[in-house]
Amino acid sequence: MSVPRDPLTPPPAPGDAGPRVYQVGGSLRDELLGLPVQDRDWVVVGATPQQLLDMGFVAVGKDFPVFLHPVTHEEYALARTERKTAPGYHGFAIHASPEVTLDEDLLRRDLTINAIARGPYALSVERPLAKRAATGAGGFAPAGASAGVSPALTEVATSAIAPPAGPASAAELADPHGGRADIAARVFRHVSPAFAEDPVRILRLARFAARFTDFTVAPETLTLMRAMVAAGEVDALVPERVWQELSRGLMEKRPSRMFEVLRDCGALARLLPELDRLWGVPQRADYHPEVDTGVHAMMVIDMSARLGLPLDVRYAALLHDLGKGTTPADVLPRHIGHEQRSERMAEEVSRRLKVPTDCRDLARLVARDHGRFYKIDEMRAATVLDTLDACDAMRKPERFARVLDACECDRRGRLGWEDAGFPWREPWLAALTAARGVDAGAIAKEATARHAEHEARKAAQDAAAGQGARPVSTNAADAQSAADAPTSPAAKPARANPAEAIREAVRHARIAAVAAALGKPAH
């Protein structure tokens, strides 16, 4: 296994002075796996923050010294060590100085596959493009290279260059913890016992499992993760960080693996007990051939990934059946009323994790209503309209389409039903289109005119009867005020509420439109 590198870019000669730069972390891991690299990270050994600032780097790190390269805008971090000082992921003392070595920096990293480095290179803020022999990757020159590059051959780059092609020698890769062997074996293995000092690493490993679906967790690492959970480390995680990792994992290729790893080490029961209790809860086999509710939940989120759906749909898919975990044992495998329980529990999970509003709202709607969307053929047109109104579909049709996406995942996230399709989507969208096509403004205008005409007639009748003329209302708002005005016990009954009349007229028109679109009777 090798990493491409330009053979004309040598490592520094022994004894060369000055800061040294190494490519590290996920970008190098992904290169070794043959995957596309999005962003590269670099560690700087032997430098001070002031040296980088003097070269034009921009400081961006709050907790430890991280800088942006002035040309490539890639992240450069000073080599550092970390020491645990308190529970949780904030409880660390950071030490960054020119004396920290590359080996010390790699030792603090989470997994062996992320503790590999390539280099060293000497720091530079220019990068010649015309002569690749003059520079290395990432915006720095090879250590020992001449600084006097001809201006005719030099162009300062404004974006990253892909790693240069060519065979890599063993000498240029620093791999003190066997990361390349674990990549070849497809194993997640912790670098050192210091892994246990940061509970976020459990979430990160679980997220990596969702991305690298053919990797397994080393037995000793799983044992360490379980010990961390038992020690209460996971309980110290703040909601924002939990959501950050969960949301990223949901967007990976196979999100179910994240939750499988979390469940295997015991962390899921601490972070999402509502989800954890679904495993072992049976469902009716005629509707759910997979039977187990936890297995169904995982199949649903994997279907959302297969269909390439956005985060709010994947989150809603994850939580849609939480209520089944609280079904009384004596009624299983039926789950009567689980939708209402699921709605309440989804709302609580979203509140606890401080989930974004769009994800929270979609999860609530899907949990509450997903069972209704399979029954449109049985519904009266008025019930179809009521369902659309309950989802606020008139005002938010795009969100309603995502509700249907989540329901499709629920339908197809069942054993043997993966390619069953979701034939109810088209009728629901047709009903929504028909209802939104009703011109409510025109109906309101017509109803207001009729009401004014009615009021004028009544006023004339009252005058003829000697009861005195009443002011004639000319619009719905005036008519509403008149209808709401207090009357004495001896007064005649209040006139009909014009605003309510308008709402009813619009509703009847929409019911008729929905009925026509679905081929149903209007009443």
C-alpha positions as CSV (number, residue, x, y, z in Angstrom):
1,M,0.0,0.0,0.0
2,S,1.4,3.4,-0.9
3,V,0.5,7.1,-1.1
4,P,1.2,8.9,-4.4
5,R,4.1,11.3,-4.1
6,D,6.4,13.2,-6.5
7,P,9.8,11.5,-6.5
8,L,11.4,14.9,-7.1
9,T,10.1,16.2,-3.8
10,P,12.6,14.7,-1.3
11,P,12.3,14.7,2.5
12,P,14.5,17.1,4.4
13,A,18.1,16.0,5.0
14,P,19.0,15.0,8.5
15,G,19.8,18.0,10.6
16,D,17.8,20.5,8.6
17,A,16.6,23.3,10.9
18,G,13.2,25.0,10.9
19,P,9.5,24.0,11.3
20,R,8.4,20.8,9.7
21,V,5.0,20.1,8.2
22,Y,3.2,16.7,7.9
23,Q,0.0,15.7,6.2
24,V,-2.0,13.8,8.8
25,G,-5.4,12.5,9.8
26,G,-8.4,11.7,7.7
27,S,-7.1,13.0,4.4
28,L,-4.1,10.6,4.4
29,R,-6.3,7.8,5.6
30,D,-8.7,8.3,2.7
31,E,-5.8,8.4,0.2
32,L,-4.6,5.1,1.5
33,L,-8.1,3.7,1.1
34,G,-8.3,5.1,-2.5
35,L,-11.1,7.5,-1.6
36,P,-11.6,11.1,-2.8
37,V,-10.0,13.6,-0.4
38,Q,-12.1,16.7,0.4
39,D,-9.9,18.6,2.9
40,R,-6.4,17.9,4.0
41,D,-5.1,18.6,7.5
42,W,-1.5,19.4,8.4
43,V,0.5,19.3,11.6
44,V,3.4,21.7,12.2
45,V,6.3,20.5,14.3
46,G,8.9,22.9,15.7
47,A,7.0,26.2,15.3
48,T,5.5,28.8,17.5
49,P,2.1,30.5,16.9
50,Q,3.9,33.8,16.2
51,Q,6.0,32.2,13.5
52,L,2.9,31.2,11.6
53,L,1.2,34.6,12.1
54,D,4.3,36.3,10.8
55,M,4.1,34.2,7.6
56,G,0.5,35.3,7.1
57,F,-1.4,32.3,8.6
58,V,-4.7,33.1,10.2
59,A,-5.4,31.8,13.7
60,V,-8.9,30.1,13.9
61,G,-8.6,27.6,16.8
62,K,-10.2,28.5,20.1
63,D,-9.2,25.5,22.2
64,F,-5.8,24.8,20.6
65,P,-3.6,26.5,18.0
66,V,-5.0,26.0,14.5
67,F,-4.3,28.2,11.5
68,L,-5.5,28.7,8.0
69,H,-2.8,28.7,5.2
70,P,-3.0,32.1,3.5
71,V,-3.0,30.6,0.0
72,T,-4.7,27.2,0.2
73,H,-6.9,27.9,3.3
74,E,-6.1,24.4,4.5
75,E,-5.8,23.9,8.3
76,Y,-2.4,23.7,10.0
77,A,-2.3,22.8,13.6
78,L,0.7,23.0,15.9
79,A,1.9,19.6,17.3
80,R,0.4,19.2,20.7
81,T,-0.2,16.9,23.6
82,E,-3.4,16.6,25.7
83,R,-3.9,15.7,29.3
84,K,-7.3,14.8,30.9
85,T,-8.3,17.2,33.7
86,A,-12.1,16.7,34.1
87,P,-15.0,14.5,32.8
88,G,-16.4,15.0,29.4
89,Y,-14.8,16.2,26.2
90,H,-14.0,19.7,27.5
91,G,-11.9,18.5,30.3
92,F,-8.5,18.7,28.7
93,A,-5.3,20.6,29.2
94,I,-3.6,21.3,25.9
95,H,0.1,21.7,25.5
96,A,1.5,23.0,22.2
97,S,5.1,24.0,21.8
98,P,8.0,23.7,19.4
99,E,9.3,20.8,21.6
100,V,6.3,18.5,21.0
101,T,7.4,15.8,18.5
102,L,5.5,14.2,15.7
103,D,5.3,10.9,17.6
104,E,3.8,12.7,20.6
105,D,1.2,14.3,18.5
106,L,0.3,11.0,16.8
107,L,0.0,9.3,20.1
108,R,-2.9,11.6,21.2
109,R,-5.0,10.6,18.2
110,D,-8.1,8.4,18.4
111,L,-7.6,5.5,16.0
112,T,-4.6,4.0,14.4
113,I,-5.9,4.6,10.9
114,N,-5.9,8.4,11.8
115,A,-2.4,8.3,13.3
116,I,-0.4,8.2,10.1
117,A,1.7,11.1,8.8
118,R,3.4,11.9,5.5
119,G,6.4,14.2,5.2
120,P,8.2,16.1,6.5
121,Y,8.1,19.3,4.4
122,A,9.3,22.8,5.1
123,L,6.8,25.5,5.6
124,S,6.0,27.9,2.7
125,V,3.2,30.3,1.7
126,E,3.9,30.1,-2.0
127,R,3.5,27.2,-4.3
128,P,5.0,27.0,-7.9
129,L,2.6,25.4,-10.3
130,A,4.6,25.2,-13.5
131,K,7.4,23.1,-12.0
132,R,6.1,20.4,-9.7
133,A,9.7,19.6,-8.8
134,A,9.9,22.9,-7.0
135,T,7.1,22.2,-4.5
136,G,5.3,19.5,-2.6
137,A,1.5,19.2,-1.9
138,G,-0.5,21.4,0.4
139,G,1.1,24.7,-0.2
140,F,4.6,24.1,1.2
141,A,8.0,23.5,-0.4
142,P,10.1,20.4,0.2
143,A,12.6,20.8,3.0
144,G,16.0,21.6,1.6
145,A,14.6,23.0,-1.7
146,S,16.0,26.2,-3.1
147,A,14.1,29.3,-2.2
148,G,15.2,31.0,-5.4
149,V,12.6,29.8,-7.8
150,S,12.5,31.7,-11.1
151,P,9.5,34.1,-11.3
152,A,8.8,32.8,-14.8
153,L,8.2,29.3,-13.3
154,T,6.3,30.4,-10.3
155,E,2.6,31.0,-9.8
156,V,1.0,31.5,-6.4
157,A,-1.8,29.0,-6.1
158,T,-5.2,29.9,-4.8
159,S,-6.6,26.4,-4.4
160,A,-5.4,23.0,-3.3
161,I,-3.5,20.7,-5.7
162,A,-4.2,17.0,-5.7
163,P,-1.3,14.8,-4.3
164,P,1.4,14.4,-6.9
165,A,1.6,11.1,-8.7
166,G,4.4,8.6,-8.2
167,P,5.3,5.7,-5.9
168,A,5.7,6.4,-2.2
169,S,8.7,5.1,-0.2
170,A,8.3,3.6,3.3
171,A,10.5,6.4,4.7
172,E,8.0,9.2,3.9
173,L,5.1,7.6,5.9
174,A,5.3,7.8,9.7
175,D,3.1,5.0,11.0
176,P,4.2,4.2,14.6
177,H,0.9,2.6,15.6
178,G,0.2,0.2,12.7
179,G,-2.4,2.3,11.0
180,R,-1.7,0.9,7.5
181,A,-2.0,-2.7,8.7
182,D,-5.4,-1.8,10.3
183,I,-6.5,-0.2,7.1
184,A,-5.6,-3.4,5.2
185,A,-7.5,-5.5,7.8
186,R,-10.4,-3.0,7.9
187,V,-10.2,-2.6,11.7
188,F,-10.9,0.3,14.0
189,R,-8.4,0.2,16.8
190,H,-7.6,2.8,19.4
191,V,-4.1,4.3,19.5
192,S,-3.5,4.3,23.3
193,P,-5.4,4.1,26.6
194,A,-5.9,7.9,26.2
195,F,-8.8,7.0,23.9
196,A,-10.8,6.6,27.1
197,E,-10.3,10.2,28.1
198,D,-12.6,11.7,25.4
199,P,-16.2,10.3,25.1
200,V,-16.7,12.0,21.8
201,R,-14.4,9.3,20.4
202,I,-17.1,6.8,20.9
203,L,-19.4,8.8,18.7
204,R,-16.7,9.4,16.1
205,L,-15.9,5.7,15.8
206,A,-19.6,4.9,15.5
207,R,-19.8,7.5,12.7
208,F,-16.8,6.1,10.9
209,A,-18.6,2.7,11.1
210,A,-21.4,4.2,9.1
211,R,-19.0,5.5,6.5
212,F,-16.5,2.7,6.3
213,T,-19.1,-0.1,6.2
214,D,-16.6,-3.0,5.9
215,F,-14.6,-2.1,9.0
216,T,-15.1,-3.8,12.4
217,V,-14.2,-2.6,15.9
218,A,-11.2,-4.3,17.5
219,P,-12.3,-6.4,20.5
220,E,-9.9,-4.5,22.8
221,T,-11.3,-1.2,21.6
222,L,-14.9,-2.3,22.1
223,T,-14.0,-3.4,25.7
224,L,-12.5,0.0,26.3
225,M,-15.6,1.8,25.0
226,R,-17.9,-0.3,27.2
227,A,-15.7,0.6,30.2
228,M,-16.0,4.3,29.3
229,V,-19.8,4.0,29.2
230,A,-19.8,2.2,32.6
231,A,-17.7,5.0,34.0
232,G,-20.2,7.6,33.0
233,E,-18.1,9.4,30.5
234,V,-20.9,9.4,27.9
235,D,-23.2,11.1,30.4
236,A,-20.9,14.1,30.4
237,L,-21.4,14.8,26.7
238,V,-23.2,18.1,25.8
239,P,-26.3,17.8,23.6
240,E,-24.8,20.0,20.8
241,R,-21.9,17.6,20.3
242,V,-24.0,14.5,20.4
243,W,-26.3,16.0,17.8
244,Q,-23.3,17.1,15.7
245,E,-22.0,13.5,15.5
246,L,-25.4,11.8,15.1
247,S,-26.4,14.1,12.3
248,R,-23.2,13.5,10.5
249,G,-23.5,9.8,10.9
250,L,-27.1,9.9,9.6
251,M,-25.8,11.3,6.4
252,E,-23.3,8.5,5.9
253,K,-23.7,5.6,3.5
254,R,-25.1,3.1,6.0
255,P,-26.3,5.0,9.1
256,S,-27.6,1.9,10.8
257,R,-24.0,0.9,11.6
258,M,-23.5,3.9,13.8
259,F,-26.4,2.9,16.0
260,E,-25.3,-0.7,16.0
261,V,-21.9,0.3,17.3
262,L,-23.4,2.6,19.9
263,R,-25.8,-0.1,21.0
264,D,-23.0,-2.7,21.2
265,C,-20.9,-0.6,23.6
266,G,-23.9,0.5,25.7
267,A,-23.8,4.1,24.7
268,L,-27.1,4.1,22.8
269,A,-29.0,3.3,26.0
270,R,-27.5,6.4,27.6
271,L,-27.9,8.8,24.7
272,L,-31.1,7.6,23.0
273,P,-32.9,5.2,25.4
274,E,-36.1,5.6,23.5
275,L,-34.4,4.1,20.4
276,D,-32.5,1.5,22.3
277,R,-35.6,-0.1,23.8
278,L,-37.0,-0.9,20.4
279,W,-34.8,-4.0,20.0
280,G,-36.6,-7.1,21.0
281,V,-40.1,-5.5,20.6
282,P,-42.1,-7.6,18.2
283,Q,-44.5,-6.4,15.4
284,R,-47.0,-8.2,13.3
285,A,-45.2,-10.4,10.8
286,D,-47.8,-9.8,8.1
287,Y,-46.9,-6.1,8.1
288,H,-43.3,-6.4,9.3
289,P,-41.6,-9.6,8.1
290,E,-38.5,-8.5,10.0
291,V,-40.6,-8.6,13.2
292,D,-38.1,-6.8,15.5
293,T,-38.9,-3.1,15.8
294,G,-35.3,-2.1,16.3
295,V,-34.3,-3.9,13.1
296,H,-37.1,-2.1,11.3
297,A,-35.9,1.3,12.5
298,M,-32.4,0.5,11.1
299,M,-33.8,-0.7,7.8
300,V,-35.8,2.5,7.5
301,I,-32.8,4.8,8.0
302,D,-30.7,2.8,5.6
303,M,-33.5,3.1,3.1
304,S,-33.4,6.9,3.6
305,A,-29.6,6.8,2.8
306,R,-30.2,4.6,-0.2
307,L,-32.7,7.1,-1.6
308,G,-30.2,10.0,-0.9
309,L,-32.7,11.9,1.3
310,P,-31.8,15.0,3.3
311,L,-31.0,15.1,7.1
312,D,-34.5,16.0,8.3
313,V,-36.0,13.0,6.5
314,R,-33.4,10.7,7.9
315,Y,-33.9,12.0,11.4
316,A,-37.7,11.6,11.1
317,A,-37.2,8.1,9.8
318,L,-35.1,7.3,12.8
319,L,-37.7,8.4,15.4
320,H,-40.9,7.5,13.6
321,D,-41.8,4.4,15.7
322,L,-40.4,5.3,19.2
323,G,-43.8,4.7,20.7
324,K,-43.7,1.0,20.0
325,G,-41.1,0.7,22.7
326,T,-43.7,1.6,25.3
327,T,-46.5,-0.7,24.1
328,P,-47.8,-2.9,26.9
329,A,-46.6,-6.4,26.7
330,D,-50.1,-7.9,26.9
331,V,-51.2,-6.3,23.5
332,L,-48.1,-7.2,21.5
333,P,-47.4,-7.6,18.6
334,R,-50.1,-4.9,18.0
335,H,-49.2,-1.3,18.7
336,I,-52.5,0.6,19.1
337,G,-52.0,4.3,19.4
338,H,-48.2,4.2,19.0
339,E,-48.3,7.2,16.7
340,Q,-49.4,9.5,19.5
341,R,-46.8,8.1,21.8
342,S,-44.1,8.4,19.1
343,E,-45.0,12.0,18.6
344,R,-44.5,12.9,22.2
345,M,-41.2,10.9,22.5
346,A,-39.8,12.4,19.2
347,E,-40.5,15.8,20.6
348,E,-38.7,15.0,23.8
349,V,-35.7,13.6,22.0
350,S,-35.5,16.7,19.8
351,R,-35.7,19.0,22.8
352,R,-33.0,17.1,24.7
353,L,-30.6,17.0,21.8
354,K,-31.4,20.6,20.8
355,V,-32.2,19.5,17.3
356,P,-32.7,22.1,14.6
357,T,-36.3,23.2,14.0
358,D,-36.7,21.7,10.6
359,C,-35.6,18.3,11.8
360,R,-37.7,18.5,14.9
361,D,-40.9,19.5,13.1
362,L,-40.6,16.9,10.4
363,A,-39.9,14.1,13.0
364,R,-43.0,15.2,14.9
365,L,-45.3,15.1,11.9
366,V,-44.0,11.8,10.6
367,A,-44.2,10.1,14.0
368,R,-47.8,11.4,14.5
369,D,-49.2,10.8,11.0
370,H,-47.2,8.1,9.2
371,G,-49.9,5.5,9.7
372,R,-52.5,7.6,8.0
373,F,-50.7,8.0,4.7
374,Y,-51.3,4.4,3.7
375,K,-55.1,4.8,4.0
376,I,-55.9,7.5,1.5
377,D,-58.0,5.1,-0.5
378,E,-60.2,4.5,2.5
379,M,-60.6,8.2,3.5
380,R,-63.4,10.5,2.6
381,A,-62.3,13.7,0.8
382,A,-62.9,15.7,3.9
383,T,-60.6,13.5,5.9
384,V,-57.9,13.8,3.3
385,L,-58.2,17.6,3.5
386,D,-58.0,17.5,7.3
387,T,-54.8,15.4,7.1
388,L,-53.3,18.0,4.7
389,D,-54.3,20.8,7.0
390,A,-52.8,19.0,10.1
391,C,-49.5,18.9,8.3
392,D,-49.8,22.5,7.2
393,A,-49.3,21.2,3.7
394,M,-51.1,24.2,2.1
395,R,-48.4,26.6,3.3
396,K,-45.5,24.2,3.2
397,P,-45.9,21.8,0.3
398,E,-42.1,21.0,0.1
399,R,-42.1,19.9,3.7
400,F,-45.1,17.7,3.0
401,A,-43.3,16.0,0.2
402,R,-40.5,15.2,2.6
403,V,-43.1,13.7,5.0
404,L,-44.1,11.4,2.2
405,D,-40.4,10.6,1.6
406,A,-40.1,9.4,5.2
407,C,-43.2,7.4,4.9
408,E,-41.8,5.7,1.8
409,C,-38.7,4.8,3.8
410,D,-41.0,3.3,6.5
411,R,-42.8,1.3,3.8
412,R,-39.7,0.0,2.1
413,G,-37.7,-0.5,5.3
414,R,-39.1,-4.0,5.8
415,L,-37.7,-7.3,5.1
416,G,-38.4,-8.2,1.5
417,W,-40.2,-5.0,0.8
418,E,-37.1,-2.9,-0.1
419,D,-38.3,-2.5,-3.8
420,A,-42.0,-2.4,-3.0
421,G,-42.4,1.3,-3.9
422,F,-44.8,3.8,-2.3
423,P,-47.9,4.1,-4.5
424,W,-49.7,6.5,-2.1
425,R,-47.4,9.4,-3.0
426,E,-49.1,10.4,-6.2
427,P,-52.7,10.5,-4.7
428,W,-51.5,12.6,-1.8
429,L,-49.7,15.1,-4.0
430,A,-52.7,15.2,-6.4
431,A,-55.0,16.0,-3.5
432,L,-52.6,18.7,-2.3
433,T,-52.3,20.3,-5.7
434,A,-56.1,20.3,-6.1
435,A,-56.7,21.9,-2.7
436,R,-54.0,24.5,-3.2
437,G,-55.6,25.3,-6.6
438,V,-58.7,26.6,-5.0
439,D,-58.8,30.5,-5.2
440,A,-59.6,31.3,-1.5
441,G,-59.3,35.0,-2.2
442,A,-62.0,34.9,-4.9
443,I,-64.3,32.9,-2.6
444,A,-63.8,35.4,0.3
445,K,-64.6,38.3,-2.0
446,E,-67.8,36.6,-3.2
447,A,-68.8,35.6,0.3
448,T,-68.2,39.2,1.6
449,A,-70.4,40.6,-1.2
450,R,-73.2,38.2,-0.4
451,H,-72.9,39.0,3.3
452,A,-73.2,42.8,2.6
453,E,-76.2,42.2,0.4
454,H,-77.8,40.1,3.1
455,E,-77.1,42.8,5.7
456,A,-78.7,45.4,3.5
457,R,-81.8,43.4,3.1
458,K,-82.1,42.8,6.8
459,A,-81.6,46.5,7.5
460,A,-84.4,47.3,5.1
461,Q,-86.7,44.8,6.7
462,D,-85.9,46.1,10.2
463,A,-86.6,49.7,9.0
464,A,-89.9,48.6,7.5
465,A,-90.8,46.9,10.7
466,G,-90.2,50.1,12.6
467,Q,-87.1,48.8,14.4
468,G,-84.7,51.3,13.0
469,A,-82.1,50.7,10.3
470,R,-78.8,49.1,11.2
471,P,-75.5,50.2,9.6
472,V,-74.8,48.1,6.6
473,S,-71.6,46.1,6.8
474,T,-69.6,46.2,3.6
475,N,-66.8,43.9,4.3
476,A,-66.0,40.7,6.3
477,A,-64.1,42.5,9.0
478,D,-67.0,44.9,9.8
479,A,-69.4,42.0,9.7
480,Q,-67.2,40.1,12.1
481,S,-67.2,43.0,14.6
482,A,-70.9,43.3,14.4
483,A,-71.4,39.6,14.9
484,D,-69.1,39.7,17.9
485,A,-70.7,42.7,19.5
486,P,-72.5,42.0,22.9
487,T,-76.3,42.1,22.8
488,S,-79.0,42.5,25.5
489,P,-81.1,39.5,26.4
490,A,-84.0,41.1,24.5
491,A,-82.0,41.6,21.3
492,K,-82.6,39.4,18.3
493,P,-80.1,36.5,17.7
494,A,-76.7,37.5,16.3
495,R,-76.2,37.5,12.6
496,A,-74.1,34.7,11.0
497,N,-70.3,35.0,11.5
498,P,-69.0,36.1,8.0
499,A,-65.4,35.0,8.7
500,E,-66.6,31.6,9.6
501,A,-68.8,31.5,6.5
502,I,-65.8,32.3,4.4
503,R,-63.8,29.5,6.0
504,E,-66.6,27.1,5.4
505,A,-67.0,28.1,1.8
506,V,-63.2,27.7,1.2
507,R,-63.3,24.3,2.9
508,H,-66.2,23.0,0.9
509,A,-64.5,24.2,-2.3
510,R,-61.3,22.4,-1.3
511,I,-63.2,19.2,-0.4
512,A,-64.8,19.3,-3.8
513,A,-61.5,19.8,-5.5
514,V,-59.9,16.9,-3.6
515,A,-62.8,14.7,-4.3
516,A,-62.6,15.4,-8.0
517,A,-58.8,14.8,-8.0
518,L,-59.2,11.4,-6.3
519,G,-62.4,10.3,-7.9
520,K,-64.3,10.3,-4.6
521,P,-67.7,11.7,-3.6
522,A,-67.6,15.2,-2.2
523,H,-69.7,14.2,0.8
